[in-house]
Amino acid sequence: MKAEESAFYPALMEKKEAREDAMEGIEEHHVSELVLKELEINSNLLQKPQAGVYNSNVKDLRFMVLVQPDKSITE
């Protein structure tokens, strides 16, 4: 994610027609990082991860990584 943010997004931000897409991508990366941190905290701090919270976070991350990119391609 960081490589994409440093390599591609600055160039996209310079183009008026691509700026909104770049900003959306940056926001999606931010949300993905938050979910990953929650997964890490949940699995590291608890001997038995809380299944409901953990499963919910995994579903959210799966949606953001697998489903959402396909959705934006078809738009």
N, C-alpha and C positions, 0 to 999 in steps of 0.2 A: 504494500500500500504506500509506503513512504517513497519508494522509487517512482511510482506513478505520480504521486503528488509533487515531487521535486522535478521530474522530467517533463511531464505532459501538461499538468495544470497551469503552470505559469504561461506557457505558450497559448493555451486555450483562453486564459483570462485576458490576453491582449486582443483577442478577436471578439468583437461585439456579439456576433451571432452565436458564439460558442461559450460565452461567459456564463450563462445560466446553467448549461450542462456541466461545466466545470465546477461551479459552486454546488450543484446537486451532488456531484461525485465526491467532493470534499466532505460534505455533510454525511453522506452514506459511509464514508471511511471513518468519520468520527463516531458515528453510532456503532459501527462494527467494532471499533476499538473499545468502546464502553462495554459492549456485550462480552467481548473476550475477557476484559478485566473482571467482570462479574463472574464469569465461568471460572477463571483462575482463583479468585477469592473464595468462591464457593467450594471448589475442590481442594484447595490448600488449607483453609482454616477449619474445615469440618472433616472429621474422620469419615463420616457418612454424609456425603452431600445430600442436601434436601432435594429429593427427587423432583418435586413440583417446580421449584425455582430453576434447578439445573436443566430439566427437560424443556421448560419454557424458553430459557436462554438459548438452548441448542436449536429449538425450532425457529426462533427469531433470527439467529445467525444463518441458519440454513436458507431461510426465505431471502435474506438480504444477499447472500452469495449466489444461490442457484436460481431462484425464481425471479427476483426483481430485475436482474440484468436482461433476462429474456423478455420481460414485460417492456422494458425501455427500447429494445430492438424492434419490437412490433409496433411501437407508437409512431 
